Amino acid sequence: MSMSIGLLVLVLQIPGCASLKEKRGRLKPLLARLHKTFNLSVAEVDDLDIWGRAVVACVLVSNEATHTRRVLQKVAGWVEKEWLDLELEDYQIEML
């Protein structure tokens, strides 16, 4: 059996965010859209109490490592280009 698990960690800046409630309101649509569009498991995993910053993890399981890496790279590019409400500060892909 062949299986590939990929982890994408996105470090996001949230410009002009003034509360945790606003932060959650701006992140929730992104997390839902990532899950729906790319069929990923997605969660905010760090900097939970910092208003202007979020660390989001995306996990993808497939049967081919090259496919997994390609999709995760596409996700990072999509967030940077399409999600103008947030700024992608950094990202990291790890194959597990």
N, CA, C and O atoms as a MOPAC input file, in Angstrom:
PM7 MOZYME 1SCF
protein

 N      0.84800 1    -1.17600 1     0.00000 1
 C      0.00000 1     0.00000 1     0.00000 1
 C      0.89300 1     1.23900 1     0.00000 1
 O      1.85400 1     1.33200 1     0.76500 1
 N      0.55900 1     2.17800 1    -0.86500 1
 C      1.30400 1     3.42600 1    -0.96000 1
 C      0.44600 1     4.56300 1    -0.42800 1
 O     -0.71300 1     4.72000 1    -0.81200 1
 N      1.04200 1     5.35900 1     0.47300 1
 C      0.29700 1     6.46200 1     1.06200 1
 C      1.25200 1     7.63000 1     1.27500 1
 O      2.41300 1     7.45100 1     1.64300 1
 N      0.73200 1     8.82800 1     1.03200 1
 C      1.51600 1    10.04700 1     1.21800 1
 C      0.71700 1    11.01900 1     2.07500 1
 O     -0.45600 1    11.28200 1     1.81000 1
 N      1.36500 1    11.54800 1     3.10300 1
 C      0.73900 1    12.54100 1     3.97100 1
 C      1.57800 1    13.81000 1     3.90000 1
 O      2.78500 1    13.78700 1     4.13900 1
 N      0.92700 1    14.90600 1     3.57000 1
 C      1.62600 1    16.18100 1     3.46800 1
 C      1.03000 1    17.19300 1     4.42600 1
 O     -0.18500 1    17.26000 1     4.61500 1
 N      1.91400 1    17.98000 1     5.02800 1
 C      1.51300 1    19.03100 1     5.96200 1
 C      1.97900 1    20.37000 1     5.41400 1
 O      3.15500 1    20.54600 1     5.09500 1
 N      1.06100 1    21.30200 1     5.30800 1
 C      1.36600 1    22.67300 1     4.90100 1
 C      1.05700 1    23.57500 1     6.08700 1
 O     -0.05800 1    23.56600 1     6.60700 1
 N      2.04200 1    24.34900 1     6.51000 1
 C      1.84400 1    25.31200 1     7.59100 1
 C      1.93000 1    26.71100 1     6.98800 1
 O      2.95000 1    27.08700 1     6.40900 1
 N      0.85600 1    27.47100 1     7.13000 1
 C      0.77300 1    28.83000 1     6.61500 1
 C      0.88100 1    29.81800 1     7.77600 1
 O      0.15500 1    29.69500 1     8.76200 1
 N      1.76800 1    30.78200 1     7.66700 1
 C      1.87200 1    31.85100 1     8.65600 1
 C      1.25100 1    33.08400 1     8.00500 1
 O      1.74700 1    33.58400 1     6.99500 1
 N      0.16700 1    33.56300 1     8.59600 1
 C     -0.62100 1    34.63600 1     8.00600 1
 C     -0.62200 1    35.88200 1     8.87800 1
 O     -0.69400 1    35.79100 1    10.10400 1
 N     -0.54300 1    37.03400 1     8.24800 1
 C     -0.74600 1    38.31200 1     8.91200 1
 C     -2.16700 1    38.75600 1     8.58700 1
 O     -2.64900 1    38.56700 1     7.47000 1
 N     -2.83500 1    39.35300 1     9.58200 1
 C     -4.21200 1    39.81200 1     9.40200 1
 C     -4.22400 1    41.32500 1     9.61800 1
 O     -4.42100 1    41.78700 1    10.74200 1
 N     -4.01600 1    42.09500 1     8.55700 1
 C     -3.90700 1    43.54800 1     8.69000 1
 C     -5.18500 1    44.17100 1     9.25800 1
 O     -6.29700 1    43.80000 1     8.88200 1
 N     -4.99700 1    45.12200 1    10.16700 1
 C     -6.11900 1    45.87400 1    10.69900 1
 C     -7.03000 1    45.12400 1    11.64400 1
 O     -8.10400 1    45.61900 1    11.98500 1
 N     -6.63600 1    43.96000 1    12.06900 1
 C     -7.46600 1    43.16000 1    12.96000 1
 C     -7.40900 1    43.75000 1    14.36900 1
 O     -6.32700 1    44.00100 1    14.90000 1
 N     -8.60200 1    43.97300 1    14.98200 1
 C     -8.64900 1    44.66400 1    16.26200 1
 C     -9.19600 1    43.82300 1    17.40700 1
 O     -9.33300 1    44.32200 1    18.52400 1
 N     -9.51000 1    42.55800 1    17.15100 1
 C    -10.01900 1    41.70600 1    18.22800 1
 C     -9.92900 1    40.24300 1    17.81600 1
 O     -9.77600 1    39.92300 1    16.63700 1
 N    -10.02600 1    39.36700 1    18.80000 1
 C    -10.04200 1    37.93800 1    18.49700 1
 C    -11.30400 1    37.56300 1    17.73500 1
 O    -11.26500 1    36.69000 1    16.86800 1
 N    -12.41200 1    38.20600 1    18.04500 1
 C    -13.66300 1    37.93700 1    17.34000 1
 C    -13.52000 1    38.27700 1    15.85300 1
 O    -13.96400 1    37.51800 1    14.99200 1
 N    -12.90700 1    39.40700 1    15.56300 1
 C    -12.68100 1    39.79100 1    14.16800 1
 C    -11.73100 1    38.80500 1    13.49100 1
 O    -11.93900 1    38.43100 1    12.33600 1
 N    -10.69600 1    38.38800 1    14.20600 1
 C     -9.74400 1    37.41800 1    13.66700 1
 C    -10.46200 1    36.14200 1    13.26300 1
 O    -10.26800 1    35.64300 1    12.15400 1
 N    -11.29200 1    35.60700 1    14.15800 1
 C    -12.02700 1    34.37200 1    13.85300 1
 C    -12.97200 1    34.57300 1    12.67200 1
 O    -13.13300 1    33.68800 1    11.83100 1
 N    -13.58900 1    35.74000 1    12.62400 1
 C    -14.49700 1    36.03700 1    11.52200 1
 C    -13.80200 1    36.11500 1    10.17600 1
 O    -14.39900 1    35.78600 1     9.15200 1
 N    -12.56400 1    36.54100 1    10.16200 1
 C    -11.81000 1    36.62900 1     8.90700 1
 C    -11.15800 1    35.30200 1     8.53700 1
 O    -10.95000 1    35.02400 1     7.35600 1
 N    -10.83300 1    34.48000 1     9.53400 1
 C    -10.21200 1    33.18100 1     9.25100 1
 C    -11.21700 1    32.10400 1     8.86500 1
 O    -10.93400 1    31.25700 1     8.01700 1
 N    -12.38400 1    32.13800 1     9.48500 1
 C    -13.37300 1    31.06800 1     9.27800 1
 C    -13.71200 1    30.85000 1     7.79500 1
 O    -13.74200 1    29.70100 1     7.35500 1
 N    -13.96900 1    31.90600 1     7.00700 1
 C    -14.24900 1    31.68300 1     5.58400 1
 C    -13.06300 1    31.06600 1     4.83100 1
 O    -13.25200 1    30.24300 1     3.93600 1
 N    -11.85300 1    31.46500 1     5.19700 1
 C    -10.66800 1    30.88700 1     4.55400 1
 C    -10.57400 1    29.39700 1     4.84600 1
 O    -10.36600 1    28.59900 1     3.93200 1
 N    -10.72300 1    29.01700 1     6.10000 1
 C    -10.61900 1    27.60900 1     6.46900 1
 C    -11.68200 1    26.77700 1     5.75400 1
 O    -11.39000 1    25.68900 1     5.25800 1
 N    -12.90300 1    27.28200 1     5.70100 1
 C    -13.98400 1    26.56400 1     5.01900 1
 C    -13.70600 1    26.43600 1     3.52800 1
 O    -13.93900 1    25.38400 1     2.93400 1
 N    -13.20700 1    27.51200 1     2.92700 1
 C    -12.93300 1    27.49100 1     1.48200 1
 C    -11.77400 1    26.55100 1     1.14400 1
 O    -11.82600 1    25.84600 1     0.13600 1
 N    -10.74100 1    26.53300 1     1.96800 1
 C     -9.62800 1    25.60600 1     1.74500 1
 C    -10.11700 1    24.16100 1     1.79800 1
 O     -9.75300 1    23.33900 1     0.95600 1
 N    -10.93700 1    23.86500 1     2.78900 1
 C    -11.46400 1    22.50200 1     2.92600 1
 C    -12.30400 1    22.12400 1     1.71400 1
 O    -12.15000 1    21.03500 1     1.16100 1
 N    -13.18800 1    23.01800 1     1.30500 1
 C    -14.09400 1    22.73200 1     0.19100 1
 C    -13.37100 1    22.65700 1    -1.15400 1
 O    -13.61400 1    21.74500 1    -1.94400 1
 N    -12.48700 1    23.61200 1    -1.40800 1
 C    -11.82500 1    23.70900 1    -2.71200 1
 C    -10.75200 1    22.63900 1    -2.91700 1
 O    -10.64400 1    22.06200 1    -3.99900 1
 N     -9.96200 1    22.37900 1    -1.87500 1
 C     -8.81700 1    21.48300 1    -2.03700 1
 C     -8.97200 1    20.14800 1    -1.30800 1
 O     -8.07100 1    19.31100 1    -1.36300 1
 N    -10.09700 1    19.93700 1    -0.62800 1
 C    -10.36000 1    18.69900 1     0.10100 1
 C     -9.26200 1    18.40400 1     1.12600 1
 O     -8.70600 1    17.30700 1     1.16800 1
 N     -8.96900 1    19.40500 1     1.94500 1
 C     -7.92800 1    19.31800 1     2.96800 1
 C     -8.55800 1    19.30600 1     4.35400 1
 O     -9.69200 1    19.74700 1     4.53800 1
 N     -7.81900 1    18.80100 1     5.30800 1
 C     -8.14300 1    19.04200 1     6.70700 1
 C     -7.39500 1    20.31400 1     7.10400 1
 O     -6.19600 1    20.43600 1     6.85000 1
 N     -8.09600 1    21.25300 1     7.72100 1
 C     -7.53400 1    22.57100 1     7.99200 1
 C     -7.88400 1    23.00500 1     9.40900 1
 O     -9.00300 1    22.78500 1     9.87300 1
 N     -6.91000 1    23.62900 1    10.10400 1
 C     -7.16100 1    24.15700 1    11.44700 1
 C     -6.16200 1    25.24400 1    11.77700 1
 O     -5.02700 1    25.22700 1    11.30000 1
 N     -6.59400 1    26.19600 1    12.60300 1
 C     -5.67100 1    27.17300 1    13.17300 1
 C     -4.94800 1    26.46800 1    14.31500 1
 O     -5.59100 1    25.90000 1    15.19700 1
 N     -3.61500 1    26.49900 1    14.30700 1
 C     -2.85700 1    25.68100 1    15.26100 1
 C     -1.93000 1    26.46000 1    16.19700 1
 O     -1.43100 1    25.88700 1    17.16600 1
 N     -1.68900 1    27.73400 1    15.94000 1
 C     -0.77400 1    28.48900 1    16.79200 1
 C     -1.13800 1    29.96600 1    16.74200 1
 O     -1.91300 1    30.40000 1    15.88900 1
 N     -0.56800 1    30.73200 1    17.66500 1
 C     -0.83800 1    32.16700 1    17.79000 1
 C     -2.33900 1    32.43500 1    17.93700 1
 O     -2.87000 1    33.39600 1    17.37900 1
 N     -3.00400 1    31.57500 1    18.69200 1
 C     -4.45700 1    31.64000 1    18.83400 1
 C     -4.93300 1    32.93200 1    19.48200 1
 O     -6.03400 1    33.39400 1    19.18200 1
 N     -4.14000 1    33.52200 1    20.35600 1
 C     -4.55200 1    34.72100 1    21.07500 1
 C     -3.92400 1    36.00600 1    20.54300 1
 O     -4.03700 1    37.05900 1    21.17000 1
 N     -3.26900 1    35.92400 1    19.40300 1
 C     -2.64800 1    37.11400 1    18.80100 1
 C     -3.57400 1    37.61200 1    17.68900 1
 O     -3.84000 1    36.89200 1    16.72700 1
 N     -4.05500 1    38.83100 1    17.82700 1
 C     -5.05500 1    39.36500 1    16.91500 1
 C     -4.62000 1    39.40000 1    15.46300 1
 O     -5.38500 1    39.00200 1    14.58400 1
 N     -3.42400 1    39.86100 1    15.19200 1
 C     -3.00800 1    40.12900 1    13.82300 1
 C     -2.20700 1    39.02900 1    13.15800 1
 O     -1.57800 1    39.25700 1    12.12500 1
 N     -2.22000 1    37.84600 1    13.73200 1
 C     -1.39100 1    36.76600 1    13.19000 1
 C     -2.10000 1    35.43200 1    13.39600 1
 O     -2.78200 1    35.23000 1    14.40000 1
 N     -1.93300 1    34.52500 1    12.43500 1
 C     -2.50700 1    33.19200 1    12.55200 1
 C     -1.56800 1    32.17800 1    11.92400 1
 O     -0.90700 1    32.46400 1    10.92500 1
 N     -1.51500 1    31.00800 1    12.50700 1
 C     -0.77900 1    29.89300 1    11.93400 1
 C     -1.80700 1    28.80700 1    11.63800 1
 O     -2.49000 1    28.31700 1    12.53800 1
 N     -1.90600 1    28.44000 1    10.36400 1
 C     -2.91000 1    27.49700 1     9.90400 1
 C     -2.20400 1    26.26500 1     9.33900 1
 O     -1.24900 1    26.38000 1     8.57000 1
 N     -2.68600 1    25.08700 1     9.73100 1
 C     -2.13800 1    23.83200 1     9.21700 1
 C     -3.14800 1    23.20100 1     8.27200 1
 O     -4.34800 1    23.16900 1     8.54600 1
 N     -2.63300 1    22.69900 1     7.14800 1
 C     -3.44700 1    21.99400 1     6.15700 1
 C     -2.80700 1    20.62400 1     5.95500 1
 O     -1.59500 1    20.52600 1     5.76300 1
 N     -3.60700 1    19.58100 1     5.99900 1
 C     -3.09400 1    18.22700 1     5.82800 1
 C     -3.82500 1    17.56100 1     4.67100 1
 O     -5.04700 1    17.65100 1     4.55100 1
 N     -3.05500 1    16.89400 1     3.82600 1
 C     -3.60400 1    16.17700 1     2.68200 1
 C     -3.04600 1    14.76700 1     2.66300 1
 O     -1.84500 1    14.56900 1     2.84400 1
 N     -3.89900 1    13.79800 1     2.44900 1
 C     -3.49200 1    12.40400 1     2.31600 1
 C     -3.83800 1    11.95900 1     0.90500 1
 O     -4.95800 1    12.16700 1     0.43900 1
 N     -2.87900 1    11.35100 1     0.22900 1
 C     -3.13500 1    10.80700 1    -1.10700 1
 C     -2.26300 1     9.57800 1    -1.31000 1
 O     -1.53100 1     9.16700 1    -0.41000 1
 N     -2.34800 1     8.99900 1    -2.49400 1
 C     -1.55800 1     7.80000 1    -2.76500 1
 C     -0.26200 1     8.09300 1    -3.51500 1
 O      0.45500 1     7.16800 1    -3.89600 1
 N      0.04400 1     9.38000 1    -3.73100 1
 C      1.25200 1     9.73600 1    -4.47700 1
 C      1.88900 1    10.99600 1    -3.89700 1
 O      1.23400 1    12.03300 1    -3.78900 1
 N      3.14200 1    10.90900 1    -3.53100 1
 C      3.84300 1    12.02200 1    -2.88500 1
 C      3.94400 1    13.24900 1    -3.79100 1
 O      3.80500 1    14.37600 1    -3.31600 1
 N      4.18200 1    13.04900 1    -5.07500 1
 C      4.30200 1    14.20600 1    -5.97600 1
 C      2.97400 1    14.95200 1    -6.08300 1
 O      2.95200 1    16.18200 1    -6.14300 1
 N      1.88400 1    14.21900 1    -6.10700 1
 C      0.55900 1    14.84700 1    -6.14400 1
 C      0.32700 1    15.65600 1    -4.86300 1
 O     -0.13900 1    16.79400 1    -4.91400 1
 N      0.65600 1    15.06000 1    -3.72600 1
 C      0.46700 1    15.72100 1    -2.43700 1
 C      1.24400 1    17.02500 1    -2.38300 1
 O      0.69200 1    18.06200 1    -2.01600 1
 N      2.51100 1    16.98400 1    -2.74300 1
 C      3.35300 1    18.18800 1    -2.71300 1
 C      2.82800 1    19.25300 1    -3.69200 1
 O      2.78700 1    20.43900 1    -3.36400 1
 N      2.43700 1    18.82400 1    -4.87300 1
 C      1.93800 1    19.75800 1    -5.89200 1
 C      0.66800 1    20.47200 1    -5.39800 1
 O      0.53400 1    21.68300 1    -5.57100 1
 N     -0.24500 1    19.73800 1    -4.79700 1
 C     -1.48200 1    20.33900 1    -4.29500 1
 C     -1.17900 1    21.32600 1    -3.17300 1
 O     -1.74700 1    22.41800 1    -3.14700 1
 N     -0.29400 1    20.96200 1    -2.24600 1
 C      0.03000 1    21.85200 1    -1.13400 1
 C      0.71700 1    23.12500 1    -1.61800 1
 O      0.47300 1    24.19900 1    -1.06800 1
 N      1.56900 1    23.02600 1    -2.63300 1
 C      2.18200 1    24.21800 1    -3.21400 1
 C      1.12800 1    25.09500 1    -3.88400 1
 O      1.18900 1    26.32200 1    -3.81400 1
 N      0.16600 1    24.45100 1    -4.53000 1
 C     -0.92600 1    25.18600 1    -5.17000 1
 C     -1.76200 1    25.92400 1    -4.11900 1
 O     -2.18800 1    27.05600 1    -4.34700 1
 N     -1.99400 1    25.29000 1    -2.98200 1
 C     -2.74900 1    25.91600 1    -1.89700 1
 C     -2.04300 1    27.18200 1    -1.41300 1
 O     -2.67800 1    28.22500 1    -1.26100 1
 N     -0.74400 1    27.09700 1    -1.17100 1
 C      0.01500 1    28.25900 1    -0.70400 1
 C     -0.06400 1    29.39800 1    -1.71800 1
 O     -0.26900 1    30.55200 1    -1.34000 1
 N      0.09600 1    29.08500 1    -2.98000 1
 C     -0.01400 1    30.10700 1    -4.02800 1
 C     -1.40600 1    30.70100 1    -4.11400 1
 O     -1.56100 1    31.90400 1    -4.32600 1
 N     -2.41600 1    29.86600 1    -3.95100 1
 C     -3.80500 1    30.32500 1    -3.99300 1
 C     -4.09100 1    31.29400 1    -2.85100 1
 O     -4.71300 1    32.33500 1    -3.06200 1
 N     -3.64500 1    30.96300 1    -1.65700 1
 C     -3.86100 1    31.85000 1    -0.50800 1
 C     -3.18100 1    33.19600 1    -0.75200 1
 O     -3.75700 1    34.24800 1    -0.47700 1
 N     -1.97400 1    33.15700 1    -1.26100 1
 C     -1.21700 1    34.39600 1    -1.48900 1
 C     -1.85600 1    35.27200 1    -2.56200 1
 O     -1.89100 1    36.49400 1    -2.41900 1
 N     -2.36300 1    34.66300 1    -3.63900 1
 C     -2.88200 1    35.43300 1    -4.76900 1
 C     -4.36300 1    35.75900 1    -4.65400 1
 O     -4.79100 1    36.83900 1    -5.06000 1
 N     -5.14300 1    34.84700 1    -4.10900 1
 C     -6.59700 1    34.98500 1    -4.13900 1
 C     -7.21400 1    35.51300 1    -2.85800 1
 O     -8.28500 1    36.11800 1    -2.89800 1
 N     -6.56900 1    35.30000 1    -1.73100 1
 C     -7.17300 1    35.68800 1    -0.45500 1
 C     -6.56200 1    37.01900 1    -0.01200 1
 O     -5.65100 1    37.05200 1     0.81600 1
 N     -7.06900 1    38.09400 1    -0.56500 1
 C     -6.46400 1    39.41100 1    -0.39200 1
 C     -6.70600 1    40.01100 1     0.98400 1
 O     -6.08200 1    41.01300 1     1.33300 1
 N     -7.59500 1    39.42100 1     1.77300 1
 C     -7.90400 1    39.89400 1     3.12200 1
 C     -6.75900 1    39.59800 1     4.09900 1
 O     -6.65400 1    40.23000 1     5.15000 1
 N     -5.90600 1    38.63500 1     3.74300 1
 C     -4.80400 1    38.19700 1     4.59800 1
 C     -3.49600 1    38.27000 1     3.82200 1
 O     -3.49200 1    38.27200 1     2.59100 1
 N     -2.38000 1    38.33100 1     4.55900 1
 C     -1.06600 1    38.33400 1     3.90900 1
 C     -0.31800 1    37.06600 1     4.29900 1
 O     -0.16700 1    36.76200 1     5.48200 1
 N      0.14700 1    36.33300 1     3.30000 1
 C      0.94200 1    35.13100 1     3.55100 1
 C      2.36700 1    35.55400 1     3.87200 1
 O      3.10200 1    36.00900 1     2.99600 1
 N      2.74800 1    35.40100 1     5.12700 1
 C      4.09200 1    35.78600 1     5.57400 1
 C      5.10900 1    34.70400 1     5.22800 1
 O      6.22300 1    34.99700 1     4.79200 1
 N      4.71100 1    33.45300 1     5.42700 1
 C      5.62400 1    32.32700 1     5.20300 1
 C      4.80500 1    31.05100 1     5.11200 1
 O      3.66600 1    31.00000 1     5.57700 1
 N      5.38700 1    30.02500 1     4.51200 1
 C      4.76400 1    28.71500 1     4.52700 1
 C      5.83800 1    27.63900 1     4.48600 1
 O      6.96600 1    27.87000 1     4.05100 1
 N      5.45600 1    26.46700 1     4.94700 1
 C      6.38300 1    25.33300 1     4.96800 1
 C      5.60100 1    24.07300 1     4.61500 1
 O      4.49700 1    23.85600 1     5.11300 1
 N      6.17900 1    23.25500 1     3.75900 1
 C      5.58800 1    21.96500 1     3.40400 1
 C      6.46900 1    20.86800 1     3.95300 1
 O      7.68900 1    20.89000 1     3.78800 1
 N      5.84200 1    19.91300 1     4.60600 1
 C      6.55900 1    18.76900 1     5.16100 1
 C      5.83800 1    17.49800 1     4.74600 1
 O      4.62000 1    17.38600 1     4.88500 1
 N      6.59100 1    16.55800 1     4.24300 1
 C      6.01700 1    15.26200 1     3.86500 1
 C      6.24800 1    14.30600 1     5.03500 1
 O      7.37200 1    14.14800 1     5.51100 1
 N      5.17000 1    13.67600 1     5.48500 1
 C      5.24300 1    12.78300 1     6.63800 1
 C      5.22900 1    11.32800 1     6.21200 1
 O      5.28400 1    10.43600 1     7.05900 1

